[in-house]
Amino acid sequence: MNQLKQIHSHTLRNGIDFNKFLITKLLQIPNIPYAHKLFDLIPQPSVFLYNKLIQAFSSHGPYHNCFSLYTHMCLNGCTPNQHSFTSLFAVSASLNLPHQGQTLHAQLVKLGYEFDLYASTALVNMYAKLGLLPSARQVFDKMTIRDVPTWNSLIAGYARNGDMEGAATLFDEMPVKNVVSWTAMISGYSQNGRYAHSLKLFMEMEKMKDLQPNEVTITSVLPACASLGALEVGQRIETYARARGYFKNLFVCNALLEMYAKCGRIDKATAIFEEIGTRRNLCSWNTMIMGLAVHGKSNEALKLFHQMLSEGVPPDDVTFVGAILACSHGGMVNKGREIFKSMENKFSITPKLEHYGCMVDLLGRAGRLQNAYNLIQTMPMEPDSVAWGTLLGACSFHNNVELAEIAAKHLSKLEPWNPGNYVILSNIYANTGRWDGVAKLRKTMKGSQITKAAGYSFIEEGSQVYKFIVDDKSHPRFQEIYGILNELSLKMKARYEDDATIFECFS
């Protein structure tokens, strides 16, 4: 920087025009304010310098300066080229300015750059990020030449908007795929809750000799492992990530921390948390607090919560979900109420539906059903199915028919399609000897054509995850599986009969 200032001083003393060189070098540092001041001294800046400065602002901000420069360029008689638009399209997407993006699109066409590969790819990417998929697809279909980034932009757009079928169709049609293509699909499936698809695709990617998962791929697939309980695959991914040096990436560390916490390996999660050390961010703390809370380690979770506060890390609404959940699982009603009240009083965080839901759970588990019901009635927002469902679950545990009927009535309006609520209420009736209620509910379910969905489980075997239901015959080797199960059943039966015979002899 000092050397550039010396060069600048030398040019001023000797009347040498060295501004283009200086601006380019300043933007590489980057020292954008200094570069901008030099730029303003040039009477007729070239399109190259305009583009360089627009690109710098699009990367580092303030983003609105990009549009100011573009307007200045047009008014100053400097015609934009295709490179001018690539950064402007990116900024339009970042600032969620669809109208601005469409205006720029029209100007791109007017200037004759509609079929430029880089500008068109940036345009597809902009429309995809703005959620305007028909427009993105229209631009994509008009392109005579497409490269891998063009395909990736549209695939990511479909995935981001939840259309995984559309994304999968494009992915299959791609002539050439790279790691970004695979990652976009893996991430899309994971973010849309289709964890088995995400994990399956990752395993397919692993078999590709010319492709290696990067940090983003790892961060995308680990939540799928966490949700499916695919601990073995997650451990293999950890080994791979460590060998590649990906543990320098905090996103990878946090994803691995969540995977171990959700898979029940709190010991491994704690070790990862300690290894992250001073690099911990709010996500690290929240994941660890939540992991400890849901696994019944309430005291450890609250200890960590207070450690976080003592270290000056400001909590957010997710932090308080974990802290109240810890109180709920530990039966600490007064502590939970204290933490709930501190949200607004100490941290100026307005409680959301999930916090009220946690409080209903806290009171319900402790048997304070009337208090839980009163809380639902006095909530500042409309109670959702989670709040009423939590109360219904608590009523099931404590066999409270009266409040269960009230909760079920609200749930029948909020989610009439959910058979689980009817089943829970039916069980409460059965537990309290109200068989007339059981019969009435069955009649209601039959009349409304509400059927209980078959439960399913996941099992991890041979580094793969399989989904199955009762009497499932979808697996290609189901005959062998049932053969082994029958053999085990016979052995267990024989063992039981032998034990019974021995017991009779001793009797």
C-alpha positions in Angstrom: 0.0 0.0 0.0 2.8 2.4 0.9 4.5 1.6 -2.4 1.3 2.4 -4.3 1.1 5.7 -2.5 4.7 6.5 -3.5 3.9 5.7 -7.1 0.8 7.9 -6.9 2.9 10.8 -5.5 5.5 10.4 -8.2 2.8 10.5 -11.0 1.3 13.7 -9.5 4.7 15.4 -9.3 5.6 14.4 -12.9 2.2 14.7 -14.5 2.1 11.1 -15.5 -1.2 9.3 -16.0 -0.8 6.1 -14.1 -4.4 6.0 -12.7 -5.5 2.8 -14.5 -2.6 0.8 -13.1 -3.1 2.3 -9.6 -6.8 1.6 -9.6 -6.3 -2.0 -10.7 -3.7 -2.6 -8.0 -5.8 -0.9 -5.3 -8.8 -3.0 -6.1 -6.6 -6.2 -5.8 -5.6 -5.2 -2.2 -8.6 -4.2 -1.9 -8.7 -0.5 -1.0 -11.9 0.4 -2.7 -12.4 3.9 -1.2 -8.9 5.0 -2.4 -9.5 3.4 -5.8 -12.9 5.2 -6.1 -11.3 8.6 -5.3 -8.7 8.1 -8.1 -11.5 6.9 -10.4 -13.5 10.1 -9.8 -10.5 12.2 -11.0 -10.6 10.6 -14.5 -12.7 12.7 -16.9 -13.6 9.9 -19.2 -13.1 6.5 -17.5 -13.0 3.4 -19.8 -15.6 0.7 -19.6 -12.8 -1.5 -18.2 -12.4 0.7 -15.2 -16.1 1.0 -14.7 -16.4 -2.8 -14.7 -13.5 -3.2 -12.3 -15.0 -0.9 -9.8 -18.6 -2.3 -10.2 -17.1 -5.8 -9.7 -15.3 -4.7 -6.5 -18.5 -3.2 -5.0 -20.5 -6.3 -6.0 -18.0 -8.4 -4.0 -17.4 -6.2 -1.0 -20.2 -3.6 -0.9 -21.9 -1.2 -0.5 -23.9 -3.0 -3.3 -26.0 0.0 -4.3 -22.8 1.7 -5.5 -22.9 -0.8 -8.4 -26.1 0.7 -9.8 -24.8 4.3 -9.2 -21.7 3.5 -11.2 -23.8 1.9 -14.0 -26.0 4.9 -14.2 -23.0 7.2 -14.3 -21.4 5.1 -17.0 -24.5 5.4 -19.2 -24.9 9.1 -18.6 -21.2 9.7 -19.3 -21.5 8.2 -22.8 -19.6 5.0 -21.9 -21.4 2.0 -23.4 -21.6 -1.0 -21.1 -20.4 -4.4 -22.4 -21.4 -7.9 -21.5 -19.0 -7.9 -18.5 -20.8 -4.9 -17.0 -23.9 -7.0 -16.6 -22.5 -10.1 -14.9 -21.8 -8.2 -11.6 -25.0 -6.2 -11.8 -27.1 -9.3 -12.2 -25.4 -10.8 -9.1 -26.1 -7.7 -7.0 -29.8 -7.7 -8.2 -30.1 -11.2 -6.9 -28.3 -10.4 -3.6 -30.5 -7.4 -2.9 -33.7 -9.2 -4.1 -34.5 -6.6 -6.7 -36.4 -8.4 -9.4 -37.6 -5.3 -11.2 -34.0 -4.0 -11.4 -32.9 -7.3 -12.7 -35.5 -7.3 -15.4 -34.6 -3.8 -16.5 -31.0 -4.8 -16.8 -32.0 -7.9 -18.8 -33.9 -5.6 -21.3 -30.8 -3.4 -21.6 -28.6 -6.5 -22.2 -30.8 -7.6 -25.1 -30.9 -4.0 -26.5 -27.1 -3.9 -26.6 -26.9 -7.2 -28.4 -25.3 -9.3 -25.7 -28.3 -11.6 -25.2 -26.4 -14.7 -26.3 -23.1 -14.0 -24.6 -22.3 -17.2 -22.5 -21.1 -15.4 -19.3 -23.8 -12.7 -19.3 -26.6 -15.3 -20.0 -25.3 -17.6 -17.3 -25.3 -14.7 -14.8 -28.8 -13.9 -15.9 -30.0 -17.5 -15.4 -28.3 -17.4 -12.0 -30.0 -14.1 -11.1 -33.5 -15.3 -12.0 -33.0 -18.6 -10.2 -31.9 -16.9 -7.0 -34.8 -14.5 -7.2 -37.2 -17.5 -7.5 -38.3 -16.6 -11.0 -37.8 -20.1 -12.4 -39.9 -19.6 -15.5 -37.7 -16.7 -16.5 -34.6 -18.5 -15.7 -35.7 -21.5 -17.8 -36.7 -19.3 -20.7 -33.2 -17.7 -20.8 -31.6 -21.2 -20.4 -33.6 -22.7 -23.3 -32.7 -19.8 -25.6 -29.0 -20.2 -25.0 -27.2 -21.9 -28.0 -24.1 -22.6 -25.9 -24.2 -23.7 -22.2 -21.4 -24.6 -19.9 -21.4 -26.4 -16.6 -22.0 -23.3 -14.5 -25.1 -22.5 -16.6 -26.6 -25.9 -15.8 -25.5 -25.7 -12.1 -27.3 -22.3 -11.7 -30.6 -23.6 -12.9 -30.3 -26.9 -11.0 -29.5 -24.9 -7.8 -32.5 -22.7 -8.5 -34.9 -25.6 -8.8 -33.5 -27.2 -5.7 -33.7 -23.9 -3.7 -37.4 -23.6 -4.6 -38.2 -27.2 -3.6 -38.6 -28.7 -7.1 -36.3 -31.6 -6.8 -37.9 -33.5 -9.6 -37.1 -30.6 -12.0 -33.6 -30.4 -10.6 -33.1 -34.2 -11.0 -34.3 -34.1 -14.6 -31.8 -31.4 -15.4 -29.0 -33.2 -13.5 -29.6 -36.4 -15.5 -29.6 -34.4 -18.8 -26.3 -32.6 -18.0 -23.6 -33.7 -20.5 -20.8 -33.0 -18.0 -21.1 -32.7 -14.2 -18.6 -31.3 -11.7 -18.5 -31.3 -7.9 -20.7 -28.2 -7.8 -23.4 -30.1 -9.8 -23.4 -33.1 -7.4 -23.3 -30.8 -4.3 -26.3 -28.7 -5.6 -28.4 -31.9 -5.8 -27.1 -33.4 -2.5 -27.7 -30.1 -0.7 -31.1 -29.6 -2.4 -32.4 -33.1 -1.2 -31.1 -32.4 2.3 -32.6 -28.9 2.6 -35.9 -30.2 1.3 -36.1 -33.0 3.9 -35.3 -35.8 1.5 -32.4 -37.2 3.4 -32.3 -40.7 2.0 -32.0 -39.3 -1.5 -29.3 -36.9 -0.4 -27.3 -39.7 1.2 -27.8 -42.1 -1.7 -26.5 -39.5 -4.2 -23.5 -38.8 -2.0 -22.7 -42.5 -2.0 -22.9 -42.5 -5.8 -20.6 -39.5 -5.9 -18.1 -41.3 -3.7 -17.8 -44.0 -6.4 -16.8 -41.4 -9.0 -13.0 -41.6 -9.5 -12.6 -38.1 -11.0 -14.7 -36.3 -8.3 -13.9 -35.6 -4.7 -16.5 -34.0 -2.3 -15.4 -30.6 -1.1 -16.3 -28.7 2.1 -19.7 -27.6 0.8 -20.6 -31.2 -0.1 -19.6 -32.5 3.3 -21.5 -29.7 5.0 -24.6 -30.6 2.9 -24.6 -34.3 3.4 -23.9 -34.4 7.2 -27.4 -33.1 8.1 -28.8 -36.1 6.1 -26.6 -38.5 8.2 -27.9 -36.7 11.3 -31.5 -37.0 10.4 -31.3 -40.7 9.3 -29.0 -41.7 12.2 -26.4 -42.9 9.6 -23.6 -42.9 12.2 -21.3 -45.2 10.2 -21.4 -43.0 7.1 -20.9 -39.9 9.2 -17.8 -41.4 10.8 -16.4 -42.2 7.4 -17.1 -38.7 6.3 -15.2 -37.3 9.4 -12.2 -39.4 8.5 -12.3 -38.1 4.9 -12.8 -34.5 6.1 -9.8 -34.7 8.5 -7.5 -36.2 5.8 -8.4 -33.4 3.4 -7.9 -30.6 6.0 -11.5 -29.6 6.0 -11.6 -29.2 9.8 -10.3 -25.7 9.2 -13.8 -24.9 7.9 -16.1 -24.1 10.8 -19.2 -25.1 8.8 -17.8 -28.6 8.4 -17.1 -28.8 12.2 -20.5 -27.6 13.1 -22.2 -30.0 10.7 -20.2 -32.9 12.2 -21.0 -31.7 15.7 -24.7 -31.8 14.9 -24.4 -35.2 13.3 -22.9 -36.8 16.4 -25.4 -35.0 18.7 -28.4 -36.2 16.7 -27.0 -39.7 16.4 -26.8 -40.0 20.2 -22.9 -39.8 20.4 -22.8 -37.0 22.9 -19.3 -38.0 23.9 -18.1 -37.5 20.3 -20.1 -34.3 19.9 -18.5 -32.9 23.1 -15.0 -33.8 21.8 -15.7 -32.0 18.5 -17.0 -29.0 20.5 -13.9 -28.9 22.6 -11.7 -29.3 19.5 -13.4 -26.2 17.8 -12.3 -24.2 20.9 -12.0 -20.5 20.4 -13.4 -20.8 16.8 -16.9 -21.6 18.2 -19.7 -19.4 16.8 -23.3 -19.2 17.9 -24.2 -22.3 15.9 -21.6 -24.3 17.7 -23.0 -23.3 21.1 -26.6 -23.8 20.1 -26.0 -27.3 18.6 -24.2 -28.5 21.7 -26.7 -27.1 24.1 -29.6 -28.6 22.1 -27.8 -31.9 21.9 -27.3 -32.2 25.6 -30.9 -31.1 26.3 -32.6 -33.6 24.1 -30.5 -36.4 25.5 -31.5 -35.7 29.1 -28.3 -34.0 30.1 -30.1 -31.0 31.5 -27.6 -29.8 34.0 -24.7 -30.0 31.5 -26.9 -28.1 28.9 -27.7 -25.3 31.4 -24.1 -25.2 32.5 -23.0 -24.7 28.9 -25.7 -22.1 28.5 -24.4 -20.0 31.4 -20.8 -20.5 30.2 -21.8 -19.1 26.8 -23.3 -16.0 28.5 -20.3 -15.6 30.7 -18.0 -15.6 27.7 -20.0 -12.7 26.2 -21.6 -14.7 23.3 -25.0 -13.1 22.8 -27.8 -15.8 22.6 -30.5 -15.9 19.9 -34.0 -17.4 19.9 -32.5 -20.9 19.1 -30.4 -20.7 22.2 -33.4 -20.3 24.4 -35.2 -23.2 22.7 -32.3 -25.4 23.8 -32.2 -23.9 27.3 -35.9 -24.3 28.0 -35.9 -27.8 26.5 -33.1 -28.7 29.0 -35.4 -27.5 31.8 -38.3 -29.5 30.3 -36.3 -32.7 30.2 -34.9 -32.1 33.7 -38.3 -31.2 35.2 -37.0 -27.8 36.3 -40.2 -25.7 36.0 -39.1 -22.7 38.0 -35.7 -22.5 36.1 -37.5 -22.8 32.8 -39.9 -20.0 33.7 -36.9 -17.8 34.8 -35.1 -18.4 31.5 -38.3 -17.8 29.5 -38.9 -14.4 31.2 -35.2 -13.4 30.7 -35.6 -13.5 27.0 -37.4 -10.1 26.9 -36.2 -8.7 30.2 -32.5 -9.2 29.8 -31.9 -9.9 26.1 -34.7 -8.1 24.3 -35.7 -11.3 22.4 -39.4 -11.6 21.8 -40.6 -15.2 22.4 -41.8 -17.0 19.3 -44.3 -19.9 18.9 -41.5 -22.5 19.4 -40.6 -20.9 22.8 -44.3 -21.1 24.0 -44.4 -24.7 22.7 -41.3 -25.5 24.8 -43.0 -23.9 27.9 -46.2 -26.0 27.2 -44.0 -29.1 27.1 -42.2 -28.0 30.3 -45.5 -27.6 32.2 -47.1 -30.6 30.6 -44.2 -33.0 31.5 -44.4 -31.8 35.1 -48.1 -32.6 35.2 -49.2 -28.9 35.4 -51.7 -29.4 32.6 -54.0 -26.6 33.6 -51.1 -24.2 33.6 -50.0 -25.4 30.2 -53.6 -24.9 28.9 -53.8 -21.4 30.4 -50.5 -20.5 28.7 -51.8 -21.6 25.3 -54.9 -19.5 25.8 -52.9 -16.4 26.7 -50.3 -16.6 24.0 -49.8 -13.4 22.0 -50.1 -15.3 18.8 -52.5 -18.0 17.5 -51.5 -21.4 18.9 -50.3 -23.8 16.2 -50.6 -27.6 15.9 -47.3 -28.0 17.8 -48.6 -26.3 20.9 -51.9 -28.2 20.9 -50.1 -31.4 20.0 -47.7 -31.0 22.9 -50.6 -30.5 25.3 -52.3 -33.6 23.9 -49.1 -35.6 24.4 -48.9 -34.5 28.0 -52.6 -35.4 28.5 -51.8 -38.8 27.2 -49.0 -39.3 29.7 -51.1 -38.1 32.6 -54.5 -39.5 31.3 -56.3 -36.2 31.4 -59.4 -36.7 29.2 -61.0 -33.3 29.6 -58.0 -31.2 28.3 -57.2 -33.9 25.8 -60.6 -33.5 24.2 -60.1 -29.7 24.0 -56.6 -30.1 22.4 -57.9 -32.7 20.0 -60.8 -30.5 18.9 -58.3 -27.7 18.0 -56.0 -30.2 16.2 -58.9 -31.6 14.1 -59.3 -28.1 12.6 -55.6 -27.3 12.2 -54.6 -30.7 10.8 -57.7 -32.8 10.0 -55.6 -35.1 7.9 -53.3 -36.2 10.8 -54.4 -39.6 12.2 -51.9 -39.5 15.0 -54.0 -37.1 17.0 -57.0 -39.4 16.8 -54.9 -42.4 17.9 -53.5 -40.5 20.9 -57.0 -39.5 22.1 -58.2 -43.0 21.5 -55.4 -44.4 23.7 -56.3 -41.9 26.4 -60.0 -43.1 26.2 -58.8 -46.7 26.4 -56.5 -46.1 29.4 -59.3 -44.5 31.3 -61.9 -47.1 30.4 -63.9 -44.8 28.0 -64.6 -47.5 25.4 -67.5 -45.5 24.0 -65.0 -42.7 23.1 -62.8 -45.2 21.4 -65.6 -46.5 19.3 -66.8 -43.0 18.4 -63.3 -42.0 17.3 -62.9 -45.1 15.1 -66.3 -44.3 13.5 -65.2 -40.7 12.9 -61.9 -41.8 11.3 -63.7 -44.3 9.1 -66.3 -41.8 8.0 -63.7 -39.2 7.2 -61.5 -41.8 5.5 -58.6 -41.0 7.8 -56.2 -43.9 7.9 -53.1 -44.3 10.0 -50.0 -44.2 7.9 -47.7 -47.2 8.2 -44.7 -46.6 10.4 -41.3 -47.1 8.9 -37.7 -47.4 10.1 -34.2 -46.8 8.7 -31.4 -49.3 9.2 -27.8 -48.7 8.3 -25.9 -51.7 6.8 -22.8 -51.9 4.7 -22.5 -48.1 4.6 -26.0 -47.8 3.1 -29.3 -46.8 4.7 -32.4 -48.8 4.0 -36.0 -47.8 4.7 -38.5 -50.5 5.6 -42.0 -51.0 7.0 -43.8 -54.0 8.6 -44.0 -57.0 6.1 -41.9 -55.0 3.6 -40.9 -56.9 0.5 -39.5 -54.1 -1.6 -35.8 -55.0 -1.0 -34.4 -57.2 -3.8 -33.1 -59.7 -1.2 -36.2 -59.8 1.0 -36.5 -63.6 0.7 -33.0 -64.0 2.2 -33.8 -61.4 4.9 -37.0 -63.2 5.9 -35.2 -66.5 5.8 -32.7 -65.3 8.4 -35.5 -63.7 10.5 -37.4 -67.0 10.5 -34.2 -68.9 11.5 -33.6 -66.5 14.4 -37.2 -66.8 15.4 -37.0 -70.6 15.5 -33.8 -70.5 17.5 -35.3 -68.0 20.0 -38.4 -70.2 20.3 -36.2 -73.3 20.9 -34.2 -71.4 23.5 -37.3 -70.3 25.3 -38.7 -73.8 25.4 -35.4 -75.2 26.8 -35.4 -72.5 29.5 -39.0 -73.3 30.3 -38.1 -77.0 30.7 -35.2 -76.3 33.0 -37.4 -74.0 35.1 -40.0 -76.8 35.4 -37.3 -79.3 36.5 -36.1 -76.9 39.3 -39.7 -76.2 40.3 
